[in-house]
Amino acid sequence: MKVKIIGIVFLAVGLMLISGPKVFADQQAEIILKALINKGIITQDDIDNAAKEVKEVKEVTTDKKAEAPEGIEERVTALEKNAKDTPKWVKNTEFSGDLRLRYEMIEKPGPNGENDNRTRIRFRYGAKTKVNDQLKIGFGLATGSSDAPTSTNQTLEQEFQSKVIWLNYAYAQYEPTKWLSLIGGKFESPFFHTDMLWDSDIRWDGFTAKSKKTYFKGTKLPETELSLAGGYFPLDNNTAGESDLALSVFQIGEEMKIGEAAKLKSGLAYYNFHNIEGYSTAALEEEKSTNSAKNGGIREKFRVLSPTIELTFNDLLGIGFPVTLIGEYANNLAVSNDKDNDAWRAGVQFGKKVKKKGDWMVLGQYSRLEKDSFVDIFPDGDLNSGGTNARGWELIIDYGIVDNILLGLDYYNSRVVSGTKANDQVFEADVVIKF
């Protein structure tokens, strides 16, 4: 006879009630119940009800005069039917989100400078579903004052008006084998980089393929994962008869575990922007105007080679926390005069990404982007108001107040590489709630 899921529940609960706390069967029962809860097959209420009924059955075996509770068999059948009828994709769906509350101060000194203090929110919510063993689908919604790709913030203003929600991402991910992943739609960056060139809020539109494989596992050589990634991304559909603006990307990367002491992660990316030379800036939805222009259009081509590296020491010199060195460089190989075409970042991070109470992280970094080093609508939107032709320092401090709630402080001190644009000082104080 086929063993029924609900029967397993009663067996597990029965073992826990009958056995002593140090009996091995009790440990097995706990493992069984936790596995069923994690799979979404049963709930804590099911376990509580089962425990109650098993206890009553136990009392029946002790007291011969007592009778078994009525309806136990019917309730078992109903619970089993609910578990059987629930589609697998429903059980395999995970929801997540976060809410960020921010106070921001912006100061732009100088004769044309300005100051701005504002309160802002960011809300994001999404789901990820495993349709089958090879296919996943995800989607997410987010706030934003516009459809700008580099920000999901919404300023609290306009006399309590309702705030706009945008489709932040929607994608399908197909993995025909363990070493190959194909993604299409709108999704988080599939490439390794910092936010110097690509703001962390950007969700990419298009198609990508990524392959990875681990080498030297279980040997004396450092365990290393090598990866290859490539993709094609439409940027602007030009209906005026000119060629469409698009981007193709190729990146090779590696992650190496250097024993228990350190980890090295690096990538070399090549970004090729198609048909961008002479493209009208007025035709773009986003316009920063920090790239060189000619006759109302973008003057240069953009074929950018960019290496990125992170070296993490798990406990450098026995100080009790990880230290990470960060470096990124970009060179636009297509600039005609070989000037104003470099960008670089150097930084150091103490601590680790904050996830629970007591976690902390401090990051200091310096960035410099010459005006034709990269297409100006994509870099960090807070460094000198976004765009290229910017250089400056950033200091980030994050601390876990309680589990899933962190306090974040972020300070920028930036200015232009050349020209007379006002310098920026930006201070941001955040409370981020993750769920």
Secondary structure, 3 states (H helix, E strand, C coil): CCCCHHHHHHHHHHHHHHCCCCCHHHHHHHHHHHHHHHCCCCCHHHHHHHHHHHHHHHHHHHCCCCCCCCCHHHHHHHHHHHHHHCCHHHHCEEEEEEEEEEEEEEECCCCCCCEEEEEEEEEEEEEEEECCCCEEEEEEEEECCCCCCCCCCEECCCCCCCCCEEEEEEEEEEEEECCEEEEEEEECCCCCCCCCCCCCCCCEEEEEEEEEEEECCCCCCCEEEEEEEEEEEEEECCCCCCCCEEEEEEEEEEEEEECCCEEEEEEEEEEEEECCCCCEHHHCCCCCCCCCEECCEECCCEEEEEEEEEEEECCHHHCCCCEEEEEEEEEECCCCCCCCCEEEEEEEEEECCCCCCCCEEEEEEEEEECCCCCCCCCCCCCHHHCCCCEEEEEEEEEEEEECCEEEEEEEEEEEECCCCCCCEEEEEEEEEEEC
